[in-house]
């Protein structure tokens, strides 16, 4: 065994909350416990509830709340769930109908680039196309060749 790395093993006094105490060996000189064999209900045969960190109180509150607000019957919960499913199915059907109507509708006519340009410029009528402008006769003095 290596020297100087192990804790000191010594006699210790164990003291319970009920006042009972005894000696044993430990690395700590004094140990304090909440319950011991002298006061534990299993060893004493008493019908006493040992409350650790308020768990019994919390359990009693839960029991009181459960009695004050009883759970709905299984049939009621099932009917509510079925009604919710029906409502969701109806919403899906209506969405599908809208999508089908949108697909069946005639496609929108995409405006020609000249109409887009005219609309952007604020004109009522689109400008002449290049082909129309080329087909028009030019005045006699403007010809350049």
HELIX and SHEET records of a PDB file:
HELIX    1   1 UNK A   41  UNK A   44  1                                   4    
HELIX    2   2 UNK A   55  UNK A   68  1                                  14    
HELIX    3   3 UNK A   74  UNK A  104  1                                  31    
HELIX    4   4 UNK A  113  UNK A  121  1                                   9    
HELIX    5   5 UNK A  130  UNK A  135  1                                   6    
HELIX    6   6 UNK A  140  UNK A  142  5                                   3    
SHEET    1   A 3 UNK A  21  UNK A  26  0                                        
SHEET    2   A 3 UNK A  10  UNK A  16 -1                                        
SHEET    3   A 3 UNK A  30  UNK A  33  1                                        
END                                                                             
